[in-house]
Amino acid sequence: MIKKTAAIVVTYNRKELLLQNIEALLKQTVRNQLEIVIIDNASTDGTFEAIKRYVDKGEIIYINTGSNLGGAGGFQYGIRYAAEHDYEFVWVMDDDCIPRENTLEKFYEADQILKGDYGYLSSKVLWKDGTICSMNRQRKTVVQYNNDFISKYVPIKMASFVSLFIPVRIVKNIGLPIKEFFIWTDDWEYTRRISIKYACYLINSSVVVHKSKNNIGANIATEEPERLERFGYLYRNDVYLYRREGIVGFLYEFFRLSSHILRVILTAKNNKYKRIQYIFKGTMEGLKFKPKIEYMNS
């Protein structure tokens, strides 16, 4: 019998955090309606050996993608799996996302109250110290962050993949996340694609803790030099996202890129020219980046 919801957890070389995530999922108050599906981007740190006992007991489904598809590829893989296996809902999260015991139950309650009339629901995401996790703040418009973490249901336009609850019928209608993004912006793009057609909400009673290393977003001005190349994905993917929003998106991206360049000039301690190069390179690639949106029949 297929369970009601597939929790799709994408992991890569973070077995200690993944173990905490699995334990939190196993404690959900609606556990009997939940299937836990681990999408492993070919970890090399002994992830499978660490979680094998859960697999052996039938408590989780483990899928190794065979290669590192990036976060975007892993989430596409997992969401496709959930849709193909006839779950009613897919609940998406990273391996460092730790849900409270009633996180999924609160989504179910909202689903009943809203009578299924929504595109997705998003959790309130806290950091390890109990404050709002800045990198996972939802957007109430394409360019404005949400500041309402009190109201029961807050209309939003964009959200992260850190505890996102999506009816599978929406996936079948709107398509899958874009795997070519590899890392960054795949969640913004996907949730915005959904919110163009459907009302979407932050559910403040559904809470998770994001055990990220820092409570800040990506910053090219302070990143270690050996990790700068990955920022090409960020700027490329962002340009793809915001160019779809017309003049508002164009102006937002122009001022955002300008502020990032200025930040590098004023605050970067080394490799300033190289950092600015990656901003320009990613931006130019984004202008011609045209990945194909995949649907369930593709």
C-alpha angles and dihedrals in degrees: 000000000000112000121231100250135031114209103210111203118184114203139179124176097328103107096154093057091041090057090055090049093051093049090051091050092049089057096056113133089230094045093140090065095048133087115192113216118187115202106197116197091212097286117201099196098084095270095151093049089050094054100031092106090063091049092049091052092049092242095125140022113231122203123179111202091208094234139031104277093175122239092293094052092045093052092046089051093050097044090049089051092053093048093047092051095054101245114160095224138020119211110198128200147145122252091255093057113108114193124204116243093261099039095109092039089058090053090052091050091051091047090056095046092047089045090228092297100138142080099229143339125224131202128233103255120213127188124231093275094053097256123122111281102243097206091056100048110132122235119240089195130013090268105024127078121224118250099178109102095153109059116089097235121021119187110234139175103202136025141168128254090249097112105341119167116205131176108235090229087066091052091052091050102041101034132232133305114275108261093193089072086074094184134008133020095029090111094046091050095046097046091046090051088055096044091054087070105024140039110253131193147203108225105207094192090060103080135181134172117230108209095200118156093248135015093236135087127244113301119188091194093063103029119117112263094241090058099049096098092071090064088074087076092052097054094039093050094044092053089052091051099046098040085066090062096066122220094347091055093044093053093044092051093045093054092040093053091045091053092049092052090048090048091054092049094049104036113019111109096203145003094032094158092048092050092051089047091059091050091053094041094051091045093052092047089051092058091063099030109120111165118180118246109232124217131199094267093055 
